[in-house]
Every structure is written in structure tokens, then in C-alpha cells.
Amino acid sequence: MQFSIIATSDIHGHTERFSQLAQMISKRQPALLIDNGDFLQGSHLSYYYDHIIHKQHPQIELANELGYDVGIFGNHEFNYPLEKVRKIQKACNFPWIAANITGFAKPYFIKEIHGIRIAVVGVVTHFTKLWDEVNTIKNLHFEQAFESAKNTVKYVREVEKAQFVILSYHGGFERDLHNGIQIDLEHGENEGYRMLYEIEGIDVFITGHQHLEIATKINGISVVQPGANAHCFAQIDVTIENDQIIHEPSLVHVDSNIPIQPFPEFNHWKSEEIGNTENDLTYSDFFTPRIISTSYTQLIHNMQLHYSGAQISVIELPYHSSGGFHKFITREQVIHNMPRANRLLVVELTGADIREAIEQSAAVFALNNKGEVDFSLSVFYPEPQPYIYDLWGGIDYEIDLSKPVGQRVVKLNYNGCPIQDTSLFEVAVNSYRATGAHHFHMFKQQPIRKSKKFIPDLMMEYIEQNSPLTVELKNFFTMK
């Protein structure tokens, strides 16, 4: 007897590619189809449906047609207000589960396949609560993912008499699966390694959140993580022989030759020209806008300072190897450079706060053996460093990577004068950074002001009202 289990994760609303995966999955007719979270939020198409035309995301209908059995809540499900989360749940023809969100969702899902009682236990990283930008989930309690997973796996084995247990965790790994070397800060965001090695009774372990592509077996457990943005799905082929259950994991990548679902109105909206520039506002490698002042970053600072009325601006760049704005600027370019639907906030920071925040960013980088700027993780592996990095506008500053971590800010001026630790400044920052996550505790405070519109909308408005753009560098930043 044979059947297959298929799992997707971190699709993030990339319905164009997901429509291709859906056709591939449909042909394989899995006996059990699972989504591991971060299903809708995070793509240009999602932005269009969520914030421009305010309609139900078409990916829900496609998922219903495909026949998902169960979905696990990811952290990005809670970028939506709880009212909308409930609407999404109601629109889906399958349940959403999370054992560690107390009283909010069912902890597990049971399905019998060929006489085998199969349990799917769902958990989401409990760090979800820390990333709540607008108190959407302030009244929800997130238990530690590891403890909840351990207790629920034991329950379905002993009480539900499950013969085959799948742990579906919207979280990743804090250590290398094979050698145990630390690859992430062990502060609880990712607990997959501990779950894998310390929880008894797991047959299949589905993970996500880190956007890695993994298909392997560890101590007889099939372990998968099916990438992100609908580039692939995980398939576990199950064979029942002589009362034994044998399973093998694999990844199946999208076939780009399969026709995609068209979205003509969305394509027209995103490709429409909204302005133009007389400056070169593009970049063609990852590090350039992160190590020197550029017209591209200056434009974003200009916009934030204009709408916030703050003295200083903080921006976080997406992880793109190229980007910026071409001579003729479209909405798609704006969302590519500002993919998050954050709001603009103004908070009050001391000079000491500003220095500490810049030092936190400076710790992300190091000089490699060629004298080039690189990630600290790449240079000092396995020393973990988060890839969380901000750029500051309205001040002049310099970072020296040859200095010890915590002592790298060698210049920090405002209006030509050194910033004193006790001086106070109004600082414009996005609402995600203002949660204080990733050790940026200084931003977590009651804002002085906040925008009604999302940052991408403010950028579009700014470009429309100020084109043709002429951007002059007002402050200078260097890293050496």
C-alpha cells in the first residue's frame, strides 16, 4: 500500500507560481495535503488584494480547489487583524491549527488513510507575539513551541492512538541538522533542532520560516522544509508493508513551463508609471547601499522625514541583490523596494540609544580575509549574527569594522556636531522595527506620531508629487 503526503510552506501569496505548483500537486493526488504557514501575506499580489482593492485573496479559492486538508498558522498570518484572520479561516475549506496558541485554534488534525490513523500536530514560533506591530494579538497567549509540541505529540500518541505522527512547525533550526553546530541565536525563535532530537514519537517533521530547502532523514524521521515563495513543495512517499510504515522525503521544484494563473488588472496596476527621476537611483549588488551613502537610500530618508516631521530617519533594506528605482518609476518598483506593509512612526531616542542601535547593526558585518565587507556569520562561522541591519539618515556617521563589536561607531554627528548621549531626537522608523524585535529594544516605546498610510503608499505618493526626482546627498555614511 502506498500514498503520498505533500506539504507547502511560506508561499507568502505568490499565487502566480503557486498556481503552477497547484497543477503539479493535483496530478499527484496526495492522500494528505498540508500548508505549514505564512500562506498569504508577503507578495506584490497580496499587497494589491489586501490594501488596494480590498478583496479576498484569490489564493484561498485555489487552495480550496486543490483540497488542502489542514493549514498551520505562521507568524505572518498575524500581520492581519484578528477579524481578518477569522475571515480567512472561514473562507478556507480546511482547518487552521496551532497547539501553542491557547484557546485560539485546534491543536492537531486527525485523518485515517488506508486504515492508518495519522495525526498532524501544528505549532508556530512563539516569537510571533514579539513581532506584533499594532497589538493585533495582544490578547492571545503563545506557549513555548517546543513544550507545546512535545506535550501534544505525546497526547495524540497516547490518547488519540495515532499510528503515524506529523509535527508541522512554522519555525526553523537553531543548529545544523547533522553536526549540531549552532547556526542561529538560541533565544527561542527557532527550536527545530531541539524538537527533532528531544521529542519522541515523531515520524515526519515539517518545518518552515527560514525559507530553506531541506529533505533528509534523521534517526528515521523524515525532515523537510520546502523553501519559500512557491518555488517547491515537499513530498513524503509512504509505503505500508508487513505492518511497517516506510517513508521517504523529497523536494519537488516548480515547473516553469506550466501556465500560470493570469491577473491582468493587477499586472496593469503594478506596471503603471507613477513618476520619474533625473538621478541614478538603482543598485546592482547587495552590499553597496549598505556600506556607503547612495541617492537611493537618500530618497527613502527624504520621504520619511517629509511625512514624519522627524529629525532623523531609519530605514531597513530588503534582501535584494539589486533594486532601486529606474528612470521611469512604476508601483512594482516601489513594492519591490518596500515589500512590507508597515506604518511610519516617530519615537524619541537619546544619543546613547542611537549609538547602541547603530552598533547593533554594525555587528552584522565583518571584514573577510580579502578585506571585503561580509556577514559576520560568514567570517566567524559558527558565530551567529542576525541579518538585521538599518541605515540612518539625517546624521553623519562612520563604522569601522576593524574595531571590536560594540565599539565600531567612530563618528556620529548631527548638524556637524558630535551627538551627546543625553541629547534627545525625534526619529522616524517603521512599525516593525518599533516592536523592539531583534535586540532593538530602544525603539519599543509609545510613538509620538504615526502615519495613517502604509510606507509603500507614502513612497508612491511622494514620487507622484515630486517627479521628476532630483536627489542630493544631505548626510554621509561610510563603512570601512
C-alpha positions as CSV (number, residue, x, y, z in Angstrom):
1,M,0.0,0.0,0.0
2,Q,1.4,3.4,-1.0
3,F,0.3,7.0,-0.7
4,S,2.0,10.5,-0.5
5,I,1.9,13.4,1.8
6,I,2.6,16.8,0.3
7,A,3.5,20.0,2.3
8,T,3.9,23.6,1.3
9,S,5.3,26.4,3.4
10,D,6.0,30.1,3.3
11,I,4.1,30.7,0.0
12,H,3.6,34.3,1.0
13,G,0.9,34.9,-1.5
14,H,3.0,34.2,-4.6
15,T,-0.1,32.9,-6.3
16,E,1.4,33.1,-9.8
17,R,3.9,30.4,-9.0
18,F,1.6,28.7,-6.6
19,S,-0.9,28.2,-9.5
20,Q,1.9,26.2,-11.2
21,L,2.6,24.1,-8.0
22,A,-1.1,23.5,-7.6
23,Q,-1.3,21.9,-11.0
24,M,1.6,19.7,-10.2
25,I,0.2,18.7,-6.8
26,S,-3.3,18.0,-8.3
27,K,-1.8,15.4,-10.7
28,R,0.0,13.7,-7.8
29,Q,-3.3,13.3,-5.8
30,P,-1.7,13.3,-2.3
31,A,-3.6,11.5,0.4
32,L,-2.7,14.3,2.8
33,L,-2.1,17.9,1.9
34,I,-0.7,20.4,4.5
35,D,0.3,24.0,4.5
36,N,2.9,25.0,7.1
37,G,2.1,28.7,7.4
38,D,2.8,32.2,6.0
39,F,0.3,31.3,3.3
40,L,-0.9,34.7,2.0
41,Q,1.0,37.7,3.3
42,G,4.2,39.0,1.6
43,S,3.8,39.4,-2.1
44,H,3.0,42.2,-4.5
45,L,-0.2,40.4,-5.4
46,S,-1.1,40.2,-1.7
47,Y,-0.5,43.9,-1.2
48,Y,-2.8,44.6,-4.1
49,Y,-5.7,42.5,-2.8
50,D,-5.2,43.5,0.9
51,H,-4.6,47.2,0.6
52,I,-5.7,48.4,-2.9
53,I,-8.9,46.7,-3.9
54,H,-9.7,45.1,-0.5
55,K,-10.9,41.7,-1.8
56,Q,-10.4,38.1,-0.8
57,H,-7.1,36.8,-1.9
58,P,-7.5,34.5,-5.0
59,Q,-5.1,32.0,-3.5
60,I,-7.8,30.9,-1.0
61,E,-10.0,29.8,-3.8
62,L,-7.2,28.0,-5.5
63,A,-6.3,26.2,-2.2
64,N,-9.9,25.2,-1.7
65,E,-10.0,23.7,-5.2
66,L,-6.8,21.9,-4.6
67,G,-8.2,20.3,-1.4
68,Y,-5.9,21.1,1.4
69,D,-6.6,19.0,4.5
70,V,-5.1,21.4,7.1
71,G,-3.1,24.6,7.5
72,I,-0.8,25.6,10.3
73,F,-0.7,29.2,11.5
74,G,2.6,31.0,10.6
75,N,3.8,34.2,12.2
76,H,2.8,36.3,9.1
77,E,-0.8,35.2,9.4
78,F,-0.9,37.6,12.3
79,N,0.1,40.6,10.2
80,Y,-3.6,40.8,9.6
81,P,-6.1,42.0,12.2
82,L,-7.7,39.1,14.1
83,E,-11.0,39.9,12.4
84,K,-9.4,39.3,9.0
85,V,-7.7,36.2,10.3
86,R,-11.1,34.8,11.2
87,K,-12.4,35.7,7.8
88,I,-9.6,33.8,6.1
89,Q,-10.3,30.8,8.4
90,K,-13.9,30.9,7.4
91,A,-13.2,31.2,3.7
92,C,-10.9,28.2,3.7
93,N,-12.5,24.7,3.4
94,F,-9.9,23.3,5.7
95,P,-9.0,23.9,9.4
96,W,-6.1,26.0,10.6
97,I,-4.3,24.6,13.7
98,A,-1.7,25.7,16.3
99,A,-1.3,23.8,19.5
100,N,0.6,26.6,21.2
101,I,-1.9,29.4,20.7
102,T,-4.1,28.8,23.8
103,G,-7.8,28.7,23.1
104,F,-7.5,30.2,19.5
105,A,-7.2,27.1,17.3
106,K,-7.4,23.3,17.5
107,P,-4.0,21.8,18.4
108,Y,-4.0,18.9,15.9
109,F,-5.7,17.3,13.0
110,I,-6.6,13.6,12.5
111,K,-7.1,11.7,9.3
112,E,-7.3,8.0,8.6
113,I,-5.6,6.8,5.5
114,H,-5.7,3.1,4.4
115,G,-6.5,2.2,7.9
116,I,-3.6,4.2,9.4
117,R,-4.6,6.8,12.0
118,I,-2.5,9.9,11.1
119,A,-2.1,12.9,13.4
120,V,-0.8,16.3,12.3
121,V,0.3,18.5,15.2
122,G,0.7,22.2,14.4
123,V,2.9,24.7,16.3
124,V,4.2,28.2,15.4
125,T,7.2,30.0,16.7
126,H,6.2,31.8,19.9
127,F,8.3,34.8,18.8
128,T,5.2,35.7,16.8
129,K,4.0,37.7,19.8
130,L,7.2,39.8,19.7
131,W,6.5,40.9,16.1
132,D,3.0,42.3,16.7
133,E,3.2,45.8,15.2
134,V,-0.2,47.1,16.1
135,N,-1.3,45.0,19.1
136,T,-3.3,42.7,16.8
137,I,-2.7,39.6,19.0
138,K,-2.2,41.3,22.4
139,N,-4.9,39.1,23.9
140,L,-3.6,35.8,22.5
141,H,-1.2,33.6,24.6
142,F,1.6,31.8,22.7
143,E,3.1,29.0,24.7
144,Q,6.7,27.9,24.0
145,A,6.6,26.0,20.8
146,F,8.9,23.2,22.0
147,E,6.9,22.4,25.1
148,S,3.6,22.6,23.3
149,A,4.8,20.3,20.5
150,K,6.2,17.8,23.0
151,N,3.0,17.6,25.0
152,T,0.7,17.5,22.0
153,V,2.7,14.7,20.2
154,K,2.6,12.7,23.4
155,Y,-1.2,13.3,23.7
156,V,-2.0,12.2,20.1
157,R,0.1,9.1,20.6
158,E,-1.4,8.1,23.9
159,V,-4.9,9.4,23.8
160,E,-5.8,9.7,20.1
161,K,-3.9,6.4,19.4
162,A,-2.2,7.9,16.4
163,Q,-0.1,5.4,14.5
164,F,1.7,8.0,12.4
165,V,2.6,11.5,13.7
166,I,3.5,14.5,11.7
167,L,4.8,17.6,13.5
168,S,4.3,20.7,11.4
169,Y,6.2,23.5,12.9
170,H,6.3,27.1,11.5
171,G,9.8,27.6,12.7
172,G,13.3,26.5,11.7
173,F,16.5,25.2,13.1
174,E,18.9,26.7,15.6
175,R,21.7,24.2,14.8
176,D,23.0,22.3,11.8
177,L,20.9,19.1,11.5
178,H,23.9,16.8,11.0
179,N,26.7,18.1,13.2
180,G,24.9,20.2,15.8
181,I,26.9,23.4,15.1
182,Q,24.9,26.5,16.1
183,I,23.6,28.4,13.1
184,D,21.2,30.8,14.8
185,L,20.8,32.6,18.1
186,E,19.3,30.1,20.6
187,H,16.8,32.5,22.0
188,G,13.7,30.6,21.0
189,E,12.7,31.9,17.6
190,N,13.8,28.6,16.0
191,E,13.6,25.4,18.1
192,G,13.6,22.8,15.3
193,Y,16.8,21.0,16.2
194,R,15.7,20.6,19.8
195,M,12.3,19.3,18.7
196,L,13.9,16.8,16.3
197,Y,16.3,15.3,18.8
198,E,14.3,15.6,22.0
199,I,10.7,14.9,21.2
200,E,9.8,11.2,21.0
201,G,7.1,9.9,18.7
202,I,7.6,12.0,15.5
203,D,7.5,10.3,12.1
204,V,7.6,13.3,9.8
205,F,8.9,16.8,10.7
206,I,7.7,19.7,8.5
207,T,9.5,23.0,9.2
208,G,9.5,26.5,7.6
209,H,10.1,30.1,8.5
210,Q,13.8,30.1,7.5
211,H,13.0,29.6,3.8
212,L,15.5,26.8,3.4
213,E,15.1,23.8,1.1
214,I,15.6,20.6,3.2
215,A,14.6,16.9,2.5
216,T,16.5,14.4,4.6
217,K,16.1,11.6,7.2
218,I,17.4,12.0,10.7
219,N,17.2,9.0,13.1
220,G,14.4,7.5,11.0
221,I,12.4,10.8,10.9
222,S,11.6,12.4,7.5
223,V,12.6,16.1,7.8
224,V,11.5,18.7,5.2
225,Q,11.5,22.4,4.7
226,P,10.0,23.3,1.3
227,G,11.7,26.7,0.7
228,A,9.6,29.8,0.1
229,N,7.5,31.8,-2.3
230,A,6.1,28.7,-4.1
231,H,9.4,27.6,-5.6
232,C,8.9,24.0,-4.4
233,F,6.9,21.6,-2.2
234,A,7.9,18.7,0.0
235,Q,6.6,15.2,-0.8
236,I,6.8,12.3,1.6
237,D,6.2,8.9,-0.1
238,V,4.7,6.4,2.4
239,T,4.7,2.6,1.9
240,I,3.0,0.1,4.2
241,E,4.5,-3.3,4.1
242,N,4.0,-6.1,6.7
243,D,2.6,-3.7,9.2
244,Q,5.6,-1.4,8.8
245,I,5.3,2.2,7.7
246,I,8.2,3.3,5.5
247,H,8.6,6.9,4.4
248,E,11.0,8.8,2.2
249,P,11.1,12.7,1.8
250,S,11.9,14.7,-1.3
251,L,11.5,18.2,-2.7
252,V,9.7,18.9,-6.0
253,H,10.5,22.2,-7.7
254,V,8.1,24.2,-9.8
255,D,7.9,23.5,-13.5
256,S,8.2,27.0,-15.1
257,N,6.7,25.6,-18.3
258,I,3.3,25.2,-16.7
259,P,1.0,28.1,-17.5
260,I,0.4,30.5,-14.6
261,Q,-2.9,31.9,-13.4
262,P,-3.3,35.4,-15.1
263,F,-4.0,38.6,-13.1
264,P,-4.4,41.3,-15.8
265,E,-5.9,44.0,-13.6
266,F,-3.1,43.5,-11.1
267,N,-0.4,43.5,-13.8
268,H,-1.8,46.8,-15.2
269,W,-1.8,48.4,-11.8
270,K,1.7,47.4,-10.8
271,S,3.3,48.3,-14.2
272,E,1.7,51.8,-14.4
273,E,4.2,54.6,-14.3
274,I,3.9,56.9,-11.3
275,G,6.9,59.2,-11.8
276,N,10.5,59.6,-13.0
277,T,13.9,60.5,-11.8
278,E,16.9,62.5,-13.0
279,N,19.2,60.6,-10.7
280,D,20.5,57.1,-10.8
281,L,18.6,55.5,-8.0
282,T,19.5,51.9,-8.7
283,Y,22.0,49.5,-7.2
284,S,23.4,46.2,-8.6
285,D,24.9,44.4,-5.7
286,F,23.8,43.6,-2.2
287,F,26.4,45.5,-0.2
288,T,26.8,48.9,-1.9
289,P,23.7,50.6,-0.4
290,R,24.6,49.2,3.0
291,I,28.2,50.5,3.2
292,I,28.1,54.0,1.7
293,S,25.6,56.8,1.2
294,T,23.6,56.5,-2.0
295,S,21.0,58.6,-3.8
296,Y,18.7,55.6,-3.5
297,T,18.7,55.5,0.3
298,Q,18.7,59.3,0.5
299,L,15.4,59.3,-1.4
300,I,13.8,57.0,1.2
301,H,15.1,59.1,4.0
302,N,13.8,62.2,2.3
303,M,10.3,60.7,2.1
304,Q,10.3,59.5,5.7
305,L,11.5,62.9,7.0
306,H,9.0,64.7,4.8
307,Y,5.9,62.8,6.1
308,S,7.1,62.3,9.7
309,G,8.5,65.7,10.5
310,A,11.2,63.9,12.4
311,Q,14.9,65.0,12.7
312,I,16.4,61.5,11.9
313,S,15.2,58.6,9.7
314,V,15.9,54.9,10.0
315,I,15.3,52.5,7.1
316,E,15.6,48.7,6.7
317,L,16.5,47.5,3.2
318,P,15.1,44.3,1.7
319,Y,17.5,41.4,1.0
320,H,17.8,42.0,-2.7
321,S,21.0,41.8,-4.7
322,S,19.7,44.6,-7.0
323,G,17.0,47.2,-6.8
324,G,16.2,50.8,-6.5
325,F,14.2,53.0,-8.9
326,H,14.8,53.2,-12.7
327,K,14.3,56.4,-14.7
328,F,10.6,55.7,-15.2
329,I,9.2,54.5,-11.8
330,T,6.3,52.0,-11.5
331,R,4.3,50.8,-8.5
332,E,6.0,47.5,-8.8
333,Q,9.4,49.1,-8.2
334,V,8.1,50.7,-5.0
335,I,6.8,47.4,-3.6
336,H,9.9,45.6,-4.6
337,N,12.0,48.1,-2.5
338,M,9.4,48.3,0.3
339,P,7.7,44.9,0.5
340,R,6.3,45.3,3.9
341,A,3.0,47.0,4.8
342,N,4.5,48.8,7.7
343,R,3.4,52.2,9.0
344,L,5.8,55.1,9.7
345,L,6.2,56.0,13.4
346,V,8.1,58.7,15.2
347,V,9.8,57.8,18.5
348,E,12.1,59.8,20.8
349,L,15.6,58.4,21.2
350,T,18.6,59.7,23.2
351,G,22.0,60.0,21.6
352,A,23.1,56.8,23.6
353,D,20.1,54.9,22.1
354,I,21.1,55.9,18.6
355,R,24.7,54.8,19.1
356,E,23.6,51.5,20.6
357,A,21.2,50.8,17.7
358,I,23.9,51.6,15.1
359,E,26.4,49.3,16.9
360,Q,23.8,46.6,16.8
361,S,23.6,46.9,13.1
362,A,27.4,47.2,12.7
363,A,27.7,43.8,14.5
364,V,26.1,42.1,11.5
365,F,29.2,42.7,9.3
366,A,32.9,41.9,9.4
367,L,35.9,42.1,7.1
368,N,36.8,38.8,5.5
369,N,40.3,37.6,4.7
370,K,40.3,39.6,1.5
371,G,39.5,42.8,3.4
372,E,36.0,42.9,2.0
373,V,32.8,43.6,3.9
374,D,30.9,40.4,4.6
375,F,28.4,39.0,7.0
376,S,29.9,38.2,10.5
377,L,28.3,34.7,10.2
378,S,30.3,34.0,7.0
379,V,33.6,35.3,8.5
380,F,33.4,33.8,12.0
381,Y,31.1,30.8,11.5
382,P,29.6,29.3,13.5
383,E,29.2,32.6,15.5
384,P,25.5,33.6,14.9
385,Q,24.6,37.1,13.9
386,P,21.1,38.2,12.8
387,Y,20.9,39.7,9.3
388,I,19.0,42.7,10.7
389,Y,20.5,45.9,9.6
390,D,19.4,49.6,9.5
391,L,20.6,52.7,7.7
392,W,20.3,56.2,9.2
393,G,19.5,59.5,7.6
394,G,19.7,63.0,9.0
395,I,23.1,62.2,10.7
396,D,26.7,61.7,9.5
397,Y,28.3,58.6,10.9
398,E,31.1,56.1,10.2
399,I,31.5,52.4,11.1
400,D,35.0,50.8,11.4
401,L,34.7,47.0,11.1
402,S,38.3,46.6,12.3
403,K,37.1,47.7,15.8
404,P,35.6,45.3,18.3
405,V,31.8,44.8,18.2
406,G,30.2,47.5,20.3
407,Q,33.0,50.0,19.5
408,R,32.6,50.4,15.8
409,V,30.8,53.7,15.6
410,V,33.8,56.1,15.2
411,K,31.9,59.1,14.1
412,L,28.3,60.2,15.0
413,N,27.3,63.8,14.2
414,Y,24.1,65.8,13.9
415,N,24.3,69.1,12.1
416,G,28.1,68.9,12.1
417,C,28.3,68.4,15.9
418,P,29.0,65.2,17.8
419,I,25.9,63.6,19.2
420,Q,25.9,63.6,23.0
421,D,24.5,60.6,24.9
422,T,21.9,62.7,26.7
423,S,20.6,64.6,23.7
424,L,17.0,63.8,22.5
425,F,15.9,63.3,18.9
426,E,12.7,62.6,17.1
427,V,13.4,59.5,14.9
428,A,11.2,58.1,12.1
429,V,11.1,54.3,12.0
430,N,8.9,51.6,10.6
431,S,6.3,49.9,12.8
432,Y,8.1,46.5,12.6
433,R,11.3,47.9,14.0
434,A,9.3,49.7,16.7
435,T,8.3,46.3,18.1
436,G,11.8,46.2,19.6
437,A,12.4,42.8,18.0
438,H,16.0,41.5,17.2
439,H,17.5,43.3,20.2
440,F,16.4,46.8,19.0
441,H,14.7,47.4,22.4
442,M,15.3,51.2,22.2
443,F,12.6,51.6,19.5
444,K,9.9,49.9,21.6
445,Q,8.0,52.8,23.1
446,Q,4.8,54.8,22.7
447,P,5.2,56.7,19.4
448,I,4.9,60.5,19.3
449,R,3.2,60.3,15.9
450,K,2.3,57.7,13.3
451,S,1.1,57.7,9.7
452,K,-2.3,56.5,8.7
453,K,-1.0,55.2,5.4
454,F,1.5,52.4,4.8
455,I,5.1,53.2,3.9
456,P,4.8,51.9,0.3
457,D,1.7,54.1,-0.2
458,L,3.6,57.1,1.2
459,M,6.5,56.4,-1.2
460,M,4.2,56.2,-4.2
461,E,2.6,59.5,-3.2
462,Y,5.9,61.2,-2.7
463,I,7.2,60.1,-6.1
464,E,4.0,61.2,-7.8
465,Q,4.1,64.6,-6.1
466,N,7.9,65.3,-6.6
467,S,8.7,64.0,-10.0
468,P,11.0,64.5,-11.8
469,L,13.0,63.5,-8.7
470,T,16.3,65.3,-8.0
471,V,18.1,63.7,-5.1
472,E,21.1,65.3,-3.4
473,L,23.1,63.6,-0.7
474,K,22.5,65.5,2.5
475,N,24.4,63.4,5.0
476,F,27.2,61.0,4.7
477,F,27.7,57.5,6.0
478,T,30.7,55.2,5.3
479,M,31.8,51.7,6.5
480,K,35.4,50.6,6.3
